[in-house]
Amino acid sequence: MSANRLVRTAGLVLVGLVLLVWSLLPLYHMLLMSITPTGNLFSGRYFPEHPTLENYATVFTQDHFFLRYFWRQLANSLFVAVVSVVAVLLIGTLASYVIGRLRPRWGNWVSNAALFTYVIPASFLAIPFYKIMSTYGLLNSLWALVFSTITFATPYAIWIFRQYADSSIPRELDEAARVDGASVVQSFTRIYLPLMAPVLIAVGTYTLLLSWNEYLYAFLLLSSEANVTLPVAMGFFLATDDSPWNLLMAVALIYAVPPAILYYAVRRYMVTGLTSGGVKG
Amino acid sequence: MADDQIERIDSARAIPYAAQPARPRLSNEMRWALILTVPYLLVFALFVIYPIGYGLYLGSNPDSYTRLFDDPIYMRTLRNTLFFVVIGVNLKMILALVLSGYFFSQRWWIAAIFLVFILPWAIPSIPTILSFRWMLNSEWGMLNSLLDDIGIGGQPWLLRPELGLGSAIVVHIWKWLPFWTLILLAGRMAIPRDIYEAAALDGASGIRGFFGITFPLLAGLYLTCTMLSTIWTLGDFNSIYLLTGGGPFDTTQVFATLSIRYAFKIGDIETGVAVALTALPLIIPIVVFLVQRLGKEETA
């Protein structure tokens, strides 16, 4: 019996080790490349002979052709992410409040429209989206990218907000407020919004990650080097065969760390927020 | 709200039909409902309806389909897409189902491993796909030095079509497995404990417990997740574009990348849209299924 348990535990540990290697290998590889000095790049070893932080210094001082606009591009990514989060939370909470609380007869249509947008693949809409942004005169403007993020993140936001509100905010609460003479706007800002705080954090983080991760739309909608976001700038490195991969991996790591930290900081909200939608299926 | 309704009913009775104002006054609340929905309706009209309509218009030229079906690259892409989606989705979902059972354990160290396991999903995919790309480089990549060292011998990962597509599937699974594991794990946690206890008394545990209880209860969720994942995998542009770039010689293109290639590399927008539209027979049934299923859940 006890031998049996030992074998079982050993099996579980083994699976755990495989999962750790699987999850960490590409990230370790990124770190490894980013501390490899230039010229030592093609050694393909498991750890550089002379590890260095020089690459990070090069990135931070923009001391390379590919890195001329590093800070500007990082700021672009941040701008698009922050503006998108604010807009998605605002538009999403308003729509979910109307559908779930004011319950007009046409609410279901709005809800289905959002659901429909949620389940179509965004990349299949990229070409006409590019064309209409050109009609709107927004090509090469960061606002075009903000609008694309709003388009694809708001439906999910509305859906999650509604599920959360239906299950966690008693409707009697805003009815009581209305009886006491609160206006629609007051019951939205004073009762609905504050009680939604946990799910606002979850959806806000989700939107931020989505925007931070966007490549295709950014690459189509933005063109000048100073206007692109950092993922597009990373794509530029692939244009030549002798790209400085150690610098690219330093940029990649710098770009990957902030969202990871954010995710761990708000993890407990993410679990409730993200799964409340999927679990009941 | 109740007062309001009574008032309206009363006034409707009191005033003869002809005397009523031509347009009934919207109740204050319904006016607000409209005003507060305007931002989303604008987003939907300007950025969803308009591009879809424009896309259908761009894709309405029959010549682009003739051109497409005559192009051997398109036929190759069709096969690649099916391979990528069928293998990618099913392998990922089965692994997620199994791993959700692994992480269901109460052991502290398994909970700690989960924190690391979730990382690929939490960090942006562009940096990690690029890391994979260099790792898989046949001459200098770390994977081949590893394989050489243990005597298996390296492979030209991104230089052969099958290996390139296979690598893209691995990259896709690496990124999305944690997310689906998390969703299925939450699904398992929602199953009441006493069901298991009752089953254990009847002698159903382990494998029998899984097929007898867990799987039937998770089946609905599993199906929804698989459908959702099919759509998103079909739309996965990054895993292919940033890893193989569709190459060598366009042998690893999928619909998502081929449509962009036509539109922006060749400059033929109409054929690019046509590629996306030929996927509609696959997309529409799934979209209808999902909207119905998720919509029902919402009103429940």
Interface residues (C-beta under 8 A of the other chain):
Chain A: L12 V15 G16 L19 L20 W22 S23 L24 L25 P26 L27 H29 M30 L32 M33 L41 F42 S43 G44 R45 Y46 L90 I91 G92 L94 A95 Y97 V98 L102 P104 G107 N108 V110 S111 N112 A113 A114 L115 F116 T117 V119 I120 P121 A122 S123 F124 L125 A126 I127 P128 F129 Y130 K131 I132 F147 S148 I150 T151 T154 I158 W159 R162 Q163 E175 R178 V184 V185 F188 L209 W212 N213 Y215 L216 L220 P231 M234 G235 F237 L238 W245 L248 M249 V251 A252 L253 Y255 A256 V257 P259 A260 Y263 Y264 V271 L274 T275 G278 V279 K280 G281
Chain B: M1 N28 E29 M30 W32 A33 L34 L36 T37 P39 Y40 L41 V43 F44 L46 F47 V48 Y50 P51 I52 Y54 G55 L58 L99 Y102 S105 R107 W109 I110 I113 L115 V116 F117 I118 L119 P120 A122 I123 P124 S125 I126 P127 T128 L130 S131 F132 W134 M135 E139 W140 G141 M142 N144 S145 L146 W174 P178 L182 I183 A186 G187 A190 G220 L221 L223 T224 C225 L228 I231 W232 L234 G235 D236 F237 N238 Y241 L242 G245 F255 A256 S259 I260 A263 F264 I269 G272 V273 A276 A279 I283 I286 V287 L290 V291 R293 L294 G295 E297 E298 T299 A300
